[in-house]
Every structure is written in C-alpha cells, then in structure tokens.
Amino acid sequence: QQQSRRQDVVMDVCSMSLKDMKGELAALGGSCEGCCERAEIEARLCEVRQGCHSRQDRSDDTAAPPPGMEHFMASMTSSFNTMGDSFGVMMKKVSDKFDSLDDKLDDLETKRGQLRQTLSTEPTTALGRLNQMKAAAGANVFDEGLEQAKDMKKAEKEKIHKELAAQQSAAGR
C-alpha cells in the first residue's frame, strides 16, 4: 500500500506545472535551490511530500530517486541530450552560414578596392572619361549595396542571437 501511495505521489507530481511544484515546495518548507532540471524539482517535491529532508540536509547525496522516477529521469535525460545534439547541429549550420557570408563580403571588399584603384587612373580619351564616369556611378551603387548587405547581415546575426538566447532561457526554466 505504501508503494502504491509513492507511485501516486510521483504521478501527481509529474502532472503538475513547474510553477505549481515550486509553490508547493515553498509551502511545505522545501526549496528547489540546486535543482536545474524539472526532474530534479519533481524528485525534491516527492521527497518533501514523503517527509524526507531536503537533499542539502542529507549527508548521503547519492540516494536513489523515489520509485518510478528512474525511468522518467532516464527518459528526460535522453530527451535533453537529443535536444542538445539538435541545438549543436543547428548552431553549426548557422555558424557556417555566417562564415560563408563573411567570405562573400570579404570578396566584395576586395573587388571594391580593385574598382577604386581602376577609377583612380586618369583616362586619356573622352570615351575613357565617359566610361570612367559610368564606372564611378556603378561603384557608388555597388558601395551602397555592399553597405546594405553588411547591415542586413548584422541585423540577421543579432536577430538569431536574440532568438537563441530566448530559446536557451526557455529551456533553462
């Protein structure tokens, strides 16, 4: 009967929201300090409900989790590992994309320097001067486009960093 009661406690805790678990822990005099993951808070609440001392008051920090929690904790650990792997792959792709954009922008900077050097030479004919004027106008458009591309890259990079920070913050709750 005691085993059945423990399983009921574990199942009840697993169905609670994180906010409710933290609230009940506080109401029962427990603390979720030192708990980083939901499974740890669930285990802590089960301990407090069953009249156990908090993990901080225990000299034996290797105590087994309440019955039924081993499978749940293993499942959660596997899920978090999978999410971490996926996050790592996504970050690698984003990093590679920005590296590619940086390389392209560097190439454009090199071409802009070559164009400026070409424009700095004095033409010897009227037609040469006309062509130089057209090239100068094109260079100005090129410069504007290059600056826009840099600004867009910077804005996109900031947007991605904000999204990643928000995801990490949400995952840490």
Disulfide bonds with the S-S distance in Angstrom:
none
